[in-house]
Amino acid sequence: MDEHRDMSVLLVTANVGSMFEQSARILPDWTTQFCQFVAERQPDFVALHCQEVGGKFPTEASRIVDQFIECLFNCRELESFTRVRGYMDEEYQCQERFTALGSVYFARNSLHDVAIWDFAGERFHPVAGREVVTEDLGGNNHHVRVKFPSQFSPHRLTRKGYLLTRWRLNGQFFNFVNIHLYHDPSNLVAMEASPSTYAQNRHKAMLYCLERFQEQVPSSDPSFLFGDFNFRLDLHELVNDVYIGPRGKAQLHHDAEGQQNILTDSSSGEVVLRLAQKLFQASDNTLFEERFDTLVKFDKEALDLGLSERCIDFPPSYPLSESGEARQYLGTRCPAWCDRVLYNTAGGGVLDSARPQSISYGLVGMDCCMGDHKPVYLSFGIPMELAPTLNSDEEQTQTSTANVAVAAVAH
């Protein structure tokens, strides 16, 4: 490998629930778009984090999970990625542990050092060949799977949680966290207060995740958390600022049954917004499709977590039409940047060392239906002269510093 060449890394997060539920129509296009995107970026390492693996009915989806993995393995653009590790949670029979998360990692031949951490043996294992684990995840020590406690969502049974892996790539350490947080069941409840009760529950789950995984890996490691955070715009502030406004541009009404909030233009009387439990119908969608930069100020849930993020300059990743329209939003939820890539201070240091022109943050499949979530990616290239190369003594030191909280792995 050319020592002056960048080590290029591509991180992708994708909620694939609707892809599994409509696999005959969406799966071929999804895998084609993903593989073409990898070919365009030419990364040395790809981390793909999936949520809602199997869709809403995982008992019927095992065959499709296998088909999904087979499509990726047979993809011509991924042939040179000869080292693969994957962890797909299909253990739906065990509800106390089931998360429906799936993480797949691809390493190209260009990398001379690829190793994954054994959380029980407390050492790195070199990665060779292609292997995806779909059964008995609890018996595999190369990841940590955690389901969030029920108190964060006391009124409904969920399968939200996170899945952690730790890597060494050409001497550089990385922690990758696949995470799925709680959604907003009702637009009406979300609109009641700022922050909403849903946002508060997500915040509690995030703090729980950060506290747990920071006990499981060294804090000095660059850590990247990417998944479906389900972060939503502050609907209470958005409605009051954009629609009602200080001069009463719109008036709020309730239907007779109290099942809808209706905002009408104070001059013409025309309806500008309808909200119900699963209804969000705006008369003018250009705000979300074209002028989305004005909405970033209502995106607050990633703040105050001690994590960072690249500047968002792409449209909201959710909820997109599943009927074939590539950029049309469904009229069910307020469009939001649910799917994100966040990182800790050490992760920010890695990006600071990357060549600025190599860093990119955005959506995958802009002109193709990818399901109700557009995948989100972060790519960057680390100059190889900056990536550390460990000798045996340094590796042993790094191994001992990660000798932490192995008991948590059992959970």
C-alpha positions in Angstrom: 0.0 0.0 0.0 1.2 3.5 -0.8 2.3 5.0 2.5 1.2 8.5 1.4 -2.3 7.4 0.4 -5.2 8.2 2.7 -7.0 5.5 4.6 -10.5 6.2 3.5 -13.4 5.4 5.8 -17.1 5.4 5.0 -19.8 5.2 7.8 -23.4 4.6 6.7 -26.5 4.4 8.8 -29.8 3.1 7.4 -33.2 2.3 9.0 -34.1 -0.6 6.7 -37.5 -1.5 8.1 -39.6 -0.6 5.1 -37.0 -2.2 2.8 -37.7 -5.5 4.5 -41.4 -5.0 4.5 -41.4 -4.2 0.8 -38.4 -6.2 -0.2 -39.5 -7.2 -3.7 -39.7 -3.6 -4.8 -37.2 -1.7 -2.6 -34.4 -4.3 -1.9 -32.9 -4.4 -5.4 -32.8 -0.6 -5.8 -31.5 -0.2 -2.2 -28.6 -2.6 -2.6 -27.7 -1.2 -6.1 -27.6 2.4 -4.8 -25.5 1.4 -1.8 -23.0 -0.6 -3.8 -22.7 2.2 -6.5 -22.2 4.7 -3.7 -19.4 2.6 -2.3 -17.8 2.4 -5.8 -18.0 6.1 -6.2 -16.4 6.8 -2.8 -13.7 4.1 -3.0 -13.3 3.6 0.7 -10.9 1.2 2.3 -13.3 0.4 5.2 -17.1 0.6 5.2 -19.2 0.4 8.4 -22.9 -0.2 7.6 -25.3 0.2 10.6 -28.9 -1.0 10.1 -31.9 -0.5 12.3 -35.3 -2.4 12.1 -33.6 -5.4 10.5 -36.5 -7.7 9.5 -39.0 -4.9 9.5 -42.1 -4.9 11.8 -42.5 -8.7 11.4 -39.1 -10.2 12.0 -40.5 -13.7 12.4 -41.2 -13.7 8.7 -38.1 -11.9 7.6 -35.2 -14.4 8.2 -35.1 -15.3 4.6 -35.0 -11.7 3.5 -32.1 -11.0 5.9 -30.2 -13.8 4.3 -31.1 -12.4 0.8 -29.9 -8.9 1.9 -26.5 -10.2 3.0 -26.2 -12.4 -0.1 -26.9 -9.3 -2.3 -24.2 -7.4 -0.6 -21.7 -10.3 -0.8 -22.5 -10.8 -4.5 -22.2 -7.1 -5.4 -19.4 -6.6 -7.9 -18.4 -3.2 -6.4 -17.7 -5.0 -3.0 -15.6 -7.9 -4.4 -12.3 -6.3 -3.2 -13.7 -6.2 0.4 -12.4 -9.6 1.3 -12.7 -9.2 5.1 -16.2 -8.8 6.4 -17.8 -9.1 9.9 -21.5 -8.7 10.5 -23.8 -9.0 13.5 -27.5 -9.2 12.6 -29.9 -9.4 15.6 -32.7 -11.8 14.6 -33.2 -13.2 18.1 -36.8 -12.1 18.2 -37.8 -15.0 20.4 -35.8 -13.4 23.3 -37.6 -10.1 23.8 -35.5 -9.0 26.7 -32.5 -8.8 24.4 -33.9 -8.3 20.9 -32.9 -5.0 19.3 -33.4 -5.6 15.5 -30.0 -4.0 14.9 -27.6 -5.1 12.3 -24.0 -4.0 11.8 -21.8 -5.1 8.8 -18.2 -4.0 8.3 -16.2 -4.3 5.1 -12.4 -4.1 4.8 -10.6 -3.8 1.5 -7.4 -5.6 0.6 -5.6 -2.2 0.8 -5.6 -2.3 4.6 -2.7 -4.2 6.0 -4.0 -4.2 9.6 -7.6 -5.0 10.4 -8.5 -6.4 13.8 -11.7 -6.5 16.0 -11.8 -6.4 19.8 -12.8 -9.4 21.8 -14.6 -8.0 24.8 -14.3 -11.2 26.8 -10.7 -12.1 25.9 -9.7 -8.5 26.1 -7.5 -8.5 23.0 -7.7 -7.7 19.3 -8.3 -10.6 16.8 -7.1 -10.2 13.2 -10.0 -10.3 10.7 -9.9 -12.8 7.8 -12.6 -14.0 5.5 -16.3 -13.1 5.4 -18.5 -13.9 8.4 -22.0 -12.7 9.4 -23.5 -13.8 12.7 -27.3 -14.0 12.8 -27.9 -16.5 15.6 -26.7 -16.7 19.1 -25.3 -13.2 19.2 -24.9 -13.6 23.0 -22.3 -16.3 22.3 -20.1 -13.9 20.2 -17.6 -11.7 22.0 -16.8 -9.3 19.2 -19.6 -7.0 20.0 -21.7 -5.7 22.9 -25.5 -5.6 22.4 -27.6 -3.6 24.9 -31.3 -3.2 25.0 -32.6 0.0 26.7 -34.4 -0.5 30.0 -38.2 -0.4 29.9 -38.4 2.8 32.1 -37.3 4.9 29.1 -40.5 3.8 27.3 -42.9 2.8 30.1 -46.1 2.6 28.0 -45.0 0.4 25.2 -42.8 -2.6 24.4 -39.9 -1.6 22.2 -36.7 -3.1 20.8 -34.5 -0.1 21.0 -30.9 -0.3 22.1 -27.3 -0.2 20.8 -24.6 -2.5 19.4 -21.0 -1.7 20.0 -17.9 -2.9 18.2 -14.2 -1.8 18.6 -11.7 -1.9 15.7 -8.1 -1.4 14.9 -7.5 -0.2 11.3 -3.9 0.2 10.3 -3.0 1.0 13.9 -5.9 3.5 14.4 -8.5 2.6 17.0 -12.2 3.1 16.4 -15.4 2.4 18.4 -18.5 2.1 16.3 -21.9 2.3 18.0 -25.1 1.3 16.1 -28.0 2.9 18.0 -31.8 3.1 17.7 -33.8 5.5 19.9 -37.5 5.9 20.5 -39.8 7.5 18.0 -42.8 10.0 18.5 -46.0 7.9 18.6 -48.2 11.1 18.4 -47.7 14.4 16.7 -50.3 15.9 19.1 -48.3 14.9 22.2 -45.0 16.0 20.6 -46.5 19.5 20.0 -47.7 20.0 23.6 -44.4 21.1 25.1 -40.7 22.0 24.5 -38.9 19.7 24.8 -41.5 17.0 24.3 -41.8 14.0 26.6 -40.5 11.9 23.7 -37.4 14.0 23.4 -36.8 13.8 27.1 -37.0 10.0 27.0 -34.6 9.9 24.1 -32.2 12.1 26.0 -32.3 9.8 29.0 -31.6 6.8 26.8 -28.7 8.6 25.1 -27.1 9.4 28.5 -27.6 5.8 29.5 -25.9 4.6 26.3 -23.0 7.0 26.7 -22.4 6.1 30.3 -22.5 2.3 29.5 -20.3 2.2 26.4 -17.8 4.5 27.9 -17.3 2.0 30.6 -16.7 -0.7 28.0 -14.0 1.0 25.9 -11.2 3.5 26.5 -12.4 7.1 26.6 -9.3 8.0 24.5 -10.6 6.0 21.6 -12.3 7.8 18.7 -16.0 6.9 19.0 -18.6 7.3 16.2 -22.2 6.8 17.1 -24.4 6.4 14.0 -27.9 5.1 13.7 -31.6 6.2 13.9 -31.5 8.6 16.8 -35.1 9.5 16.0 -34.2 13.1 16.8 -37.2 15.3 15.8 -37.6 19.0 15.3 -39.1 20.8 18.3 -42.6 20.7 17.0 -44.0 23.0 19.7 -41.5 25.8 18.8 -41.7 25.1 15.0 -45.5 25.5 15.0 -45.5 28.7 17.1 -42.5 30.3 15.3 -43.2 29.3 11.7 -46.9 29.0 11.5 -48.5 31.1 14.3 -45.7 33.6 14.7 -45.6 36.8 16.8 -48.2 38.5 14.6 -50.7 35.7 14.5 -50.1 34.7 10.9 -52.1 31.5 11.5 -54.8 30.6 14.0 -54.9 27.3 15.8 -58.2 25.3 16.0 -59.2 21.9 17.2 -61.7 19.6 15.6 -64.9 18.6 17.6 -63.4 15.3 18.7 -60.0 16.9 19.7 -58.2 14.5 17.3 -56.8 17.2 15.0 -55.0 20.5 15.4 -55.8 22.7 12.4 -53.9 25.9 11.6 -55.6 28.4 9.2 -54.2 31.5 7.6 -55.6 34.5 9.6 -56.3 36.5 6.4 -57.6 33.9 3.9 -58.9 31.3 6.3 -57.1 28.6 4.2 -55.7 25.6 6.1 -51.9 25.8 6.2 -51.3 22.8 8.5 -53.2 19.8 9.8 -51.8 17.7 12.7 -53.2 14.5 14.1 -51.6 11.5 15.9 -50.1 10.2 12.6 -50.9 13.2 10.3 -48.7 16.1 9.3 -50.1 17.9 6.3 -48.5 21.2 5.3 -50.0 23.2 2.4 -46.5 24.2 1.4 -43.8 21.5 1.5 -41.0 23.6 0.1 -40.1 24.5 3.6 -39.0 20.9 4.1 -37.9 20.0 0.6 -36.0 23.2 -0.4 -35.7 25.7 2.5 -34.8 23.1 5.1 -31.8 25.2 6.2 -34.2 27.4 8.1 -35.4 24.4 10.2 -32.0 23.6 11.7 -32.6 25.9 14.6 -35.5 23.6 15.7 -33.2 20.6 15.6 -31.9 20.6 19.3 -31.7 17.0 20.5 -28.1 16.4 19.6 -27.1 19.3 21.8 -25.8 18.9 25.4 -24.6 15.3 24.9 -20.9 16.0 24.7 -20.8 14.9 21.1 -20.2 16.7 17.8 -21.5 16.5 14.3 -20.6 17.9 10.9 -22.7 20.7 9.6 -26.1 19.5 8.3 -26.6 20.8 4.7 -28.9 18.1 3.4 -32.7 17.6 3.5 -34.3 15.7 6.4 -33.8 11.9 6.1 -37.3 11.0 7.3 -40.2 10.3 6.5 -39.8 9.7 2.7 -42.4 8.3 0.4 -42.3 4.5 0.0 -44.2 4.6 -3.3 -41.3 5.3 -5.6 -41.0 9.1 -5.3 -37.4 9.7 -4.4 -37.7 13.1 -2.6 -41.4 13.3 -1.5 -42.2 13.3 2.2 -45.0 11.3 3.6 -47.8 13.3 5.3 -47.4 11.4 8.6 -44.7 13.1 10.6 -42.9 16.4 10.5 -39.7 15.8 8.4 -36.7 15.5 10.6 -33.0 14.5 10.6 -33.6 11.2 12.5 -30.5 9.5 11.0 -27.2 10.9 12.1 -23.5 10.4 12.6 -22.1 11.8 15.9 -18.7 11.5 17.5 -16.7 12.2 20.6 -13.8 14.5 21.1 -11.3 11.9 20.0 -13.4 11.2 16.9 -13.3 14.9 16.2 -9.5 14.7 16.4 -9.5 12.1 13.7 -11.6 14.3 11.4 -9.3 17.3 12.2 -6.4 15.2 10.9 -8.3 14.2 7.8 -7.8 16.1 4.5 -10.7 18.6 4.4 -11.6 17.7 0.8 -12.1 14.0 1.9 -14.8 14.8 4.5 -18.4 14.6 3.4 -21.7 14.3 5.3 -25.0 13.7 3.5 -27.6 11.3 2.1 -27.3 8.1 0.1 -29.8 7.6 -2.8 -31.0 11.1 -3.3 -32.7 10.2 -6.6 -34.0 6.8 -5.7 -36.6 5.4 -3.3 -34.7 3.9 -0.4 -37.7 3.4 1.9 -39.1 5.9 4.4 -35.5 6.7 5.7 -32.7 7.9 3.4 -29.4 6.4 4.5 -27.0 9.0 5.9 -23.2 8.8 5.5 -20.0 10.3 6.8 -16.8 9.8 4.8 -13.3 10.9 5.6 -9.7 10.0 4.6 -6.8 9.9 7.2 -3.3 10.5 5.7 -1.4 7.3 6.3 1.6 9.1 7.7 -0.7 10.3 10.5 -2.3 6.9 11.3 -0.3 5.2 14.1 1.4 1.8 13.6 1.6 -0.2 16.8 4.5 -2.3 17.9 3.8 -5.3 20.2 4.5 -3.3 23.4 2.1 -0.5 22.4 -0.6 -3.0 21.5 -0.2 -4.7 24.9 -0.6 -1.3 26.6 -3.7 -0.6 24.6 -5.1 -4.0 25.4 -4.6 -3.5 29.2 -6.3 0.0 29.1 -9.4 -1.5 27.6 -9.6 -4.0 30.4 -12.9 -2.5 31.6 -16.4 -3.6 32.6 -16.4 -7.0 31.0 -19.4 -7.9 33.2 -21.5 -5.5 31.2 -21.0 -7.6 28.1 -23.2 -10.3 29.6 -26.1 -8.0 29.3 
